[in-house]
Amino acid sequence: MAEQHPHIDTLCLTAGWTPKNGEARQLPIYQSTTFKYESTEQMARLFDLAESGYFYSRLANPTCDAVAAKITKLEGGAAGLLTSSGQAANFFAVFNICNAGDHFIATNGIYGGTFNLFAVTLKKMGIDCTFVSLDATDEEIQAAFHPNTKLVFSETVTNPGCRVCDIERWAGFAHANGVPLVVDNTFPTPVNCRPIEWGADIVTHSTTKYLDGQGRCVGGCVIDSGKFDWSAHADKFPGLTQPDESYHGLVYTEAFGAAAYLVKIVAQLQRDFGCCQSPQNAFLLDNGIETLHLRMERHVHNARRIVDFLKNNPQVAWVNYAGDKDSQDYTLAQKYLPNGSCGVLCFGLKDKSRETAVRFLDALRLISIATHVADAKSCVLHPASHTHRQLSDEQLEAAGIPVDLIRLSIGIENADDLIADLEQAFQQL
């Protein structure tokens, strides 16, 4: 009889923590900075990475590891770790294999914080990023690769533009050039898309969003597929394939195989930068994931209702929602997101002025103006006035974010109440 693998709905509840006889059924919170050992030799082996275990929660904690293991299972990965935020996860994903003098490629239209991290902060560290349109031709994509290119980065569904990445296409270019594809899967979550199955090598999340689902705690995670052959491109990735003198000449690919990339993040970046998630936040995140499969279905249902309402409103110029039949990415959404994408959509008013967008947002009562997105309560944002206000109109257009774009994150309230709130706000214009 063939082995039966649990469905993702079941994994949301059961993966990560498997209690033994007499142990707590719920994931315990290991609220401790340190862990006791009987001998110096036992702890020394942990510091040498000769054994796995716990000695300081900045590097590893049982609660955090259990939740990371759950998300890894949901994504179909080989290894994972939690970080203090989604920004930290994306920073680690890039900095783990990029040094000063290196280069990487990112698709445009990505979240403003990530754009700034790549375009400004990493540049100060000597790491250059080329932004390429999701609609670029094959020739334009290939031209973006340089001898020192180390990875390609994209979002499954872009924030805030709601564009869909052709994961297979970008993975093909990345692999043809000997580098991994990193995909931020925050919006669809593994319930609606598993990028590793389409060729992605590393997956990141802002767990602050749908995975937690309640807006309770900031966090992130990095998941490694374990499929990219770092040794086949050893000259590109010396940090993984050559001795690490800070660990007595240990070579990560030789010592840890498919887990090499993740172990290096823990051993070097978590050690030195300290962007770890607290066990309390990890526990709350685990609670959120237990209902992820139920919430995503409701988010998608509500978003589709709102999309239909907006498309029929005479004051709305355009609507973009991944999966809507009128979306330019409809075919891609059918391929990668057959069960729907998420609750996030964007639209623009016929009056394109910033002032009118602000008046509309200020008139909403049930839907909150918030920098947050992708949780149980609906919220709204005008990027040109908020998250991307440091960019000029020309820079906004270049980033794939129109000046009139309003990002609407639909929660799990009653859809009729959300429509009523939107309707009264439109009436005030």
C-alpha positions in Angstrom: 0.0 0.0 0.0 1.4 3.4 -1.0 2.4 5.8 1.8 -0.3 8.4 2.4 0.9 11.9 2.9 -1.3 14.3 5.0 -3.0 17.1 3.1 -1.8 20.7 3.8 -4.9 21.4 5.9 -3.8 18.6 8.3 -0.2 19.8 8.3 -1.3 23.2 9.4 -2.4 21.5 12.6 0.0 18.6 13.0 3.4 19.5 11.5 6.4 20.7 13.5 5.5 19.5 17.1 4.9 15.8 17.7 4.4 15.2 21.4 5.6 12.0 22.9 3.8 10.0 25.5 2.9 12.2 28.4 4.2 15.4 26.7 2.1 18.6 26.2 -0.3 18.3 23.3 0.1 22.0 22.6 3.5 23.4 21.5 5.3 24.5 24.7 6.9 27.9 25.0 10.6 27.4 25.8 10.9 30.9 27.4 14.6 30.6 28.2 17.7 32.3 26.9 20.0 29.4 27.7 20.1 25.6 28.2 22.0 23.5 30.7 24.5 20.8 30.0 26.3 18.3 32.2 29.8 18.7 30.7 32.0 21.2 28.9 32.5 18.7 26.1 28.8 18.5 25.4 28.5 22.2 24.9 31.8 22.4 23.0 30.4 20.1 20.4 27.4 22.4 19.9 29.7 25.4 19.4 31.8 23.4 16.8 28.5 22.5 14.9 29.5 18.8 15.5 26.1 18.2 17.1 22.7 19.8 16.9 21.1 21.1 20.0 20.3 24.2 22.1 22.6 26.4 24.1 21.5 30.0 23.4 18.1 31.2 22.0 19.7 33.7 19.7 20.9 30.8 17.6 18.2 28.2 18.2 15.2 27.6 20.4 12.9 24.5 20.6 9.7 26.5 20.2 11.0 28.4 17.2 12.5 25.3 15.6 9.1 23.5 15.8 7.3 26.3 14.1 10.0 26.6 11.4 9.7 22.9 10.9 5.9 23.3 10.4 6.4 26.0 7.7 9.1 24.0 6.1 6.7 21.1 5.8 4.0 23.3 4.4 6.3 24.6 1.7 7.8 21.2 0.9 11.3 22.4 1.9 14.3 20.7 3.5 15.2 23.1 6.3 14.0 26.4 7.7 14.4 29.0 10.4 12.4 31.8 11.9 13.6 35.4 11.9 12.6 38.6 13.7 10.8 40.0 10.7 10.1 39.5 7.0 12.7 42.1 6.3 15.3 40.1 8.2 14.3 37.0 6.3 14.9 38.7 2.9 18.1 40.3 4.1 19.4 36.9 5.3 18.3 35.2 2.1 20.4 37.6 0.0 23.3 38.3 2.4 23.9 34.6 3.1 25.4 34.2 -0.4 26.3 37.8 -1.5 29.4 39.7 -0.4 30.7 43.2 -1.2 31.3 43.3 -5.0 28.5 40.9 -5.8 25.3 41.5 -7.7 21.8 40.1 -7.8 18.6 40.5 -9.8 15.1 41.4 -8.4 11.8 41.7 -10.2 10.3 45.2 -9.9 7.0 46.0 -8.1 8.1 44.3 -4.9 7.3 45.6 -1.4 8.7 49.1 -0.8 10.7 48.0 2.3 12.3 45.2 0.3 13.0 47.6 -2.6 14.7 50.1 -0.3 16.7 47.2 1.4 17.9 46.1 -2.0 18.4 49.5 -3.8 19.8 51.5 -0.9 21.0 49.6 2.1 22.6 46.7 0.4 24.2 49.1 -2.0 25.9 50.7 0.9 27.4 47.3 1.7 28.8 47.0 -1.8 26.1 44.6 -3.1 24.3 45.8 -6.3 20.8 44.9 -7.4 19.3 45.2 -10.9 15.5 45.5 -11.0 13.9 43.8 -14.0 10.2 44.0 -15.1 8.1 40.9 -14.7 7.1 41.7 -18.4 10.7 41.8 -19.6 11.7 39.9 -22.7 14.0 36.9 -22.6 16.7 39.0 -24.0 16.2 41.7 -21.4 16.3 39.2 -18.5 19.4 37.5 -19.7 21.1 40.8 -20.2 20.7 41.6 -16.5 22.9 38.7 -15.5 26.6 39.5 -14.8 29.5 37.2 -13.9 29.1 38.3 -10.3 25.3 37.7 -10.1 24.5 35.4 -7.2 20.7 35.1 -7.1 17.3 36.1 -8.5 14.6 37.4 -6.2 10.9 37.8 -6.8 7.5 37.8 -5.0 4.9 35.2 -5.9 2.2 37.9 -5.9 3.8 41.4 -5.8 3.0 43.9 -3.0 1.3 46.2 -3.6 0.7 45.7 -7.4 -0.8 42.2 -7.2 1.2 41.0 -10.2 1.9 37.2 -10.5 5.4 36.0 -11.0 6.0 33.3 -13.7 8.1 31.2 -11.3 9.1 28.5 -13.8 10.3 31.1 -16.2 12.4 33.0 -13.7 13.7 29.8 -12.2 14.8 28.7 -15.7 16.9 31.8 -16.2 18.4 31.6 -12.7 19.4 28.0 -13.1 20.7 28.5 -16.6 23.1 31.1 -15.1 24.0 28.9 -12.1 22.2 30.8 -9.4 19.2 30.1 -7.1 15.7 31.7 -7.3 14.5 33.2 -4.1 10.7 33.7 -3.9 8.8 35.7 -1.2 5.6 33.7 -0.8 4.0 35.9 1.8 0.7 36.7 0.0 -0.5 33.3 -1.3 1.1 31.3 1.6 1.8 27.6 1.0 -1.9 26.9 1.1 -2.4 28.6 -2.3 1.1 28.3 -3.9 4.2 26.2 -3.2 7.0 27.9 -5.2 9.5 25.1 -4.6 7.3 22.8 -6.7 7.7 25.3 -9.6 11.5 25.6 -9.4 12.2 28.1 -6.6 15.2 27.2 -4.5 14.6 29.4 -1.4 11.3 30.7 -0.1 10.8 33.6 2.4 7.8 34.9 4.3 6.8 37.8 6.4 5.1 35.6 9.0 3.6 38.9 10.3 1.0 38.6 7.6 -1.3 35.6 6.7 0.7 33.0 8.6 0.1 34.7 11.9 -3.2 36.2 10.6 -4.1 38.2 13.6 -1.7 41.2 13.4 -0.2 40.1 16.8 3.5 39.7 16.2 6.2 40.6 13.7 8.2 37.8 12.3 9.7 36.1 9.2 11.1 32.8 8.0 13.5 31.4 5.4 12.9 28.0 3.9 15.5 26.2 1.8 14.4 23.6 -0.7 17.7 21.7 -0.4 17.6 21.2 -4.2 20.1 23.8 -5.4 23.6 22.2 -6.0 26.0 24.8 -4.5 29.0 22.6 -5.1 28.2 22.5 -8.9 28.9 26.3 -8.8 31.5 26.3 -6.1 33.4 29.3 -7.4 30.2 31.4 -7.2 29.4 30.5 -3.6 32.7 30.3 -1.6 30.9 30.9 1.7 29.2 27.6 1.4 31.9 25.5 -0.5 35.1 26.8 1.1 36.3 26.5 4.7 34.8 28.8 7.3 37.7 29.8 9.5 35.3 31.0 12.2 34.4 27.3 12.6 37.8 25.7 12.4 37.7 25.4 8.6 34.3 23.7 8.4 32.9 23.4 4.8 29.1 23.8 5.0 28.2 21.8 1.8 30.4 18.9 3.0 29.2 18.9 6.6 25.5 19.5 6.1 24.5 18.6 2.6 21.0 19.8 1.7 20.9 21.9 4.9 24.1 23.8 4.2 22.5 27.1 3.2 20.3 27.2 6.3 23.0 26.1 8.7 25.2 28.9 7.4 22.4 31.5 8.1 22.2 30.3 11.7 25.9 29.8 12.3 26.9 33.2 10.8 24.0 35.6 10.3 21.8 34.8 13.3 25.0 34.6 15.4 26.3 38.0 14.3 23.1 40.0 13.6 20.8 38.4 16.2 17.6 38.8 14.2 15.9 35.9 16.0 12.2 35.4 16.7 11.1 35.2 20.3 9.6 31.9 21.5 6.5 33.7 22.6 5.9 35.1 19.1 6.7 31.7 17.6 4.0 30.2 19.8 1.4 32.8 18.6 2.5 32.2 15.0 1.9 28.5 15.4 -1.6 29.2 16.7 -2.3 31.3 13.7 -1.1 28.7 11.2 -3.5 26.2 12.7 -6.4 28.1 11.0 -4.4 29.2 7.9 -6.2 26.9 5.5 -9.6 28.1 6.7 -8.8 31.8 6.7 -7.2 31.8 3.2 -10.4 30.3 1.7 -12.5 33.1 3.3 -10.0 35.9 2.3 -10.2 34.7 -1.3 -14.0 34.5 -1.2 -14.3 38.0 0.2 -11.8 39.5 -2.2 -13.6 38.2 -5.2 -16.8 39.8 -3.9 -15.0 43.2 -3.5 -13.4 42.9 -6.9 -16.8 42.5 -8.5 -18.2 45.5 -6.6 -15.3 47.8 -7.5 -15.3 46.8 -11.2 -18.9 47.9 -11.4 -18.4 51.2 -9.6 -18.3 54.3 -11.9 -15.7 56.1 -9.8 -13.2 53.3 -10.2 -10.8 53.4 -13.2 -9.2 50.0 -12.8 -8.9 47.0 -10.5 -6.1 44.4 -10.3 -6.5 41.1 -8.4 -4.5 38.0 -9.1 -7.0 35.5 -10.5 -9.6 37.9 -11.8 -10.5 37.1 -15.4 -9.7 40.6 -16.5 -6.2 40.7 -14.9 -3.3 40.7 -17.2 -1.8 37.8 -15.2 -5.0 35.7 -15.4 -3.3 32.8 -17.2 -0.4 32.8 -14.7 -2.8 32.9 -11.8 -4.7 29.9 -13.2 -1.4 28.0 -13.4 0.2 28.9 -10.0 -2.9 29.9 -8.0 -5.8 27.7 -9.0 -7.5 28.0 -5.6 -7.1 31.7 -5.5 -4.3 34.0 -4.4 -5.1 36.0 -1.3 -7.2 38.8 0.1 -5.1 41.6 -1.3 -6.1 43.7 -4.4 -5.4 47.1 -5.8 -7.4 49.6 -7.7 -7.3 53.2 -8.9 -9.9 56.0 -8.9 -10.8 57.9 -12.1 -9.7 61.0 -10.3 -6.0 60.1 -10.1 -4.9 62.8 -7.6 -3.3 61.9 -4.3 -5.8 64.3 -2.6 -8.8 62.2 -3.8 -7.2 59.0 -2.7 -6.6 60.4 0.7 -10.2 61.6 1.0 -11.4 58.2 0.1 -9.3 56.4 2.7 -10.2 58.9 5.4 -13.9 58.3 4.7 -13.7 54.6 5.4 -15.1 53.4 8.8 -14.8 49.6 9.1 -11.7 49.3 6.9 -8.7 50.6 8.8 -5.9 52.8 7.4 -2.9 50.8 8.3 0.6 50.0 7.1 -0.3 46.4 7.8 -1.7 44.0 5.2 -2.9 40.4 5.1 -4.6 39.7 8.4 -8.1 38.9 9.6 -9.2 42.6 9.7 -9.5 44.6 6.5 -7.1 47.5 6.0 -6.2 49.9 3.3 -3.2 51.9 2.2 -2.2 54.5 -0.5 1.5 53.6 -1.2 2.3 57.0 -2.8 1.2 58.7 0.4 2.5 56.1 2.8 4.9 53.2 2.3 6.4 54.6 -0.9 6.1 58.4 -0.2 9.9 58.8 -0.4 9.7 58.0 -4.2 8.9 60.5 -6.9 6.1 59.9 -9.3 8.6 58.8 -11.9 10.3 56.4 -9.5 6.8 55.0 -8.6 6.1 54.3 -12.2 9.5 52.7 -12.7 8.8 50.4 -9.7 5.5 49.3 -11.2 3.4 51.2 -8.7 1.1 53.8 -10.2 0.6 57.0 -8.2 -3.1 56.3 -8.0 -2.8 52.8 -6.7 -4.8 52.0 -3.6 -4.0 48.7 -1.8 -6.9 47.0 -0.2 -6.4 44.0 2.1 -9.7 42.2 2.5 -10.1 40.4 5.8 -12.6 37.7 7.0 -15.4 40.0 8.0 -18.8 39.7 6.4 -18.3 40.8 2.8 -21.6 42.7 2.7 -20.4 44.9 5.6 -17.2 45.6 3.7 -19.0 46.6 0.6 -21.3 48.9 2.6 -18.3 50.7 4.0 -16.7 51.1 0.6 -20.0 52.3 -0.8 -20.5 55.1 1.8 -16.9 56.2 1.2 -17.5 56.5 -2.5 -20.6 58.5 -1.8 -18.5 61.1 0.1 -16.4 61.7 -3.0 
